[in-house]
Amino acid sequence: MKQKGREIEAFGGLMDTLIKGNAKIQTHYAYVTEVDWEAKTATVKGLLDDLEFYDVRLGLGALYVKPIVGSKCLIGLILNNDAQTFLIDAEELEEFNWTTGQSNMVIKPEGFVIKKANENLKAVLNDFITEVSKIIVIQGVTINVAALTAIKQRLNTILTD
């Protein structure tokens, strides 16, 4: 009798796997109506059916993307559950935030922020250029402070705080 119970349990497990394996992955094209960047969620509305999806996840921890309100997007449903949605991609992004360990990279229209722990690449490079500009050469050609300052200004248009 115990053997038949295990066989039925195994059969049930196989059926469950088969059913889940045959479930189609659901996706929806939508547009972003609202973004809650603190909660890392958005509200989107279906392009074809105006169906609203709330609390659409904008990431899981290592990578978050902040879509621009009004932009088109593609969302997926976790286990085809309308209440468990996540952003797959968006037409336009306001911010891209990627973290691994103590390293963090943020991409915004204004530029890039690259950090590791408490260090910021922009600050380190600016400090380096400032210190190099202080070098006084006694013999030979001195440092071109104007050129270094121009490089620093160019750098600051790419890297932001």
C-alpha positions as CSV (number, residue, x, y, z in Angstrom):
1,M,0.0,0.0,0.0
2,K,2.9,2.4,0.8
3,Q,4.4,1.8,-2.6
4,K,1.1,2.9,-4.4
5,G,1.1,6.1,-2.3
6,R,4.6,7.0,-3.5
7,E,3.7,6.2,-7.1
8,I,0.6,8.4,-6.9
9,E,2.7,11.2,-5.3
10,A,5.4,10.8,-8.1
11,F,2.7,10.8,-10.8
12,G,1.2,14.0,-9.2
13,G,4.7,15.6,-9.3
14,L,5.2,14.6,-13.0
15,M,1.7,16.1,-13.9
16,D,2.5,19.3,-12.0
17,T,5.8,19.6,-13.9
18,L,4.1,18.9,-17.2
19,I,1.3,21.4,-16.6
20,K,3.8,24.1,-15.6
21,G,6.0,23.3,-18.6
22,N,3.1,23.8,-20.9
23,A,2.0,27.1,-19.5
24,K,2.7,29.9,-22.0
25,I,4.7,32.8,-20.8
26,Q,2.5,35.9,-20.8
27,T,3.8,39.3,-21.8
28,H,2.0,42.6,-22.4
29,Y,2.9,45.7,-24.3
30,A,2.0,48.7,-22.3
31,Y,2.9,52.3,-21.5
32,V,4.2,53.6,-18.2
33,T,1.7,55.7,-16.3
34,E,3.5,56.1,-13.0
35,V,6.9,55.3,-11.4
36,D,7.6,54.9,-7.7
37,W,11.4,54.9,-7.7
38,E,11.6,54.6,-3.9
39,A,9.6,51.3,-4.0
40,K,11.2,50.4,-7.4
41,T,7.8,49.8,-8.9
42,A,5.6,51.2,-11.7
43,T,2.1,51.3,-12.9
44,V,1.5,50.5,-16.5
45,K,-1.5,50.4,-18.8
46,G,-1.9,47.9,-21.7
47,L,-1.6,49.3,-25.2
48,L,-4.4,47.2,-26.6
49,D,-6.8,46.7,-23.7
50,D,-6.1,49.6,-21.3
51,L,-5.7,46.9,-18.6
52,E,-3.8,48.4,-15.7
53,F,-1.0,46.6,-13.9
54,Y,0.1,47.9,-10.5
55,D,3.4,47.3,-8.6
56,V,5.3,46.3,-11.7
57,R,8.8,45.4,-10.5
58,L,11.6,47.5,-11.9
59,G,14.3,45.0,-10.9
60,L,15.2,42.4,-8.3
61,G,18.2,43.8,-6.5
62,A,21.3,43.9,-8.7
63,L,19.7,45.8,-11.6
64,Y,17.0,48.4,-11.6
65,V,15.7,50.5,-14.5
66,K,13.6,53.6,-14.2
67,P,11.4,54.0,-17.3
68,I,10.2,57.5,-18.3
69,V,6.5,58.0,-17.7
70,G,4.6,57.8,-21.0
71,S,7.2,55.5,-22.6
72,K,6.2,52.1,-24.1
73,C,7.3,49.0,-22.3
74,L,7.1,45.3,-22.3
75,I,6.1,43.5,-19.0
76,G,6.1,39.9,-18.1
77,L,3.9,38.0,-15.6
78,I,5.5,35.7,-13.1
79,L,3.8,32.3,-13.3
80,N,1.1,34.1,-15.4
81,N,-0.1,35.9,-12.3
82,D,-1.4,39.4,-13.1
83,A,-0.4,40.5,-9.6
84,Q,3.2,39.4,-10.1
85,T,4.6,41.5,-12.9
86,F,8.0,42.8,-13.9
87,L,9.4,45.1,-16.4
88,I,11.3,43.4,-19.3
89,D,12.2,46.5,-21.3
90,A,11.2,50.1,-21.9
91,E,11.4,52.4,-24.9
92,E,13.0,55.2,-22.8
93,L,14.8,55.1,-19.5
94,E,15.4,57.9,-17.0
95,E,17.9,55.8,-15.0
96,F,19.8,52.5,-15.1
97,N,21.2,51.4,-11.7
98,W,23.4,48.3,-11.5
99,T,25.0,47.1,-8.2
100,T,27.3,44.2,-7.6
101,G,28.9,43.8,-4.3
102,Q,30.2,47.2,-3.2
103,S,30.3,48.5,-6.7
104,N,27.5,50.6,-8.2
105,M,27.0,52.2,-11.7
106,V,24.2,54.6,-12.5
107,I,23.5,55.8,-16.0
108,K,21.3,58.9,-16.4
109,P,20.9,61.3,-19.3
110,E,23.3,63.7,-17.4
111,G,26.1,61.1,-17.3
112,F,27.5,58.2,-15.4
113,V,28.1,57.6,-11.7
114,I,30.6,54.9,-10.9
115,K,31.2,54.1,-7.2
116,K,32.9,51.4,-5.2
117,A,32.2,51.5,-1.4
118,N,32.6,55.2,-0.5
119,E,34.8,56.1,-3.5
120,N,33.4,57.9,-6.5
121,L,35.4,57.7,-9.8
122,K,34.7,61.3,-10.7
123,A,36.0,62.5,-7.3
124,V,39.1,60.4,-7.6
125,L,39.9,61.5,-11.1
126,N,39.3,65.2,-10.2
127,D,41.6,64.9,-7.2
128,F,44.2,63.3,-9.4
129,I,44.1,66.1,-12.0
130,T,44.1,68.7,-9.2
131,E,47.3,67.2,-7.7
132,V,49.0,66.8,-11.1
133,S,48.3,70.4,-11.8
134,K,50.3,71.4,-8.7
135,I,53.5,69.9,-10.0
136,I,56.2,72.5,-10.6
137,V,58.9,71.5,-13.0
138,I,62.3,73.1,-12.3
139,Q,64.0,72.0,-15.5
140,G,62.3,71.3,-18.8
141,V,58.7,71.8,-19.8
142,T,56.1,72.3,-17.0
143,I,52.7,70.8,-16.7
144,N,50.0,72.5,-19.0
145,V,47.6,73.4,-16.3
146,A,45.1,74.9,-18.8
147,A,45.0,71.6,-20.7
148,L,44.5,69.6,-17.5
149,T,41.7,71.9,-16.4
150,A,40.0,71.4,-19.8
151,I,40.4,67.6,-19.5
152,K,38.8,67.9,-16.0
153,Q,35.9,69.9,-17.4
154,R,35.4,67.3,-20.2
155,L,35.5,64.5,-17.6
156,N,32.9,66.2,-15.5
157,T,30.4,66.3,-18.5
158,I,30.6,62.5,-18.6
159,L,30.8,61.6,-14.9
160,T,28.3,63.0,-12.5
161,D,27.8,62.9,-8.7
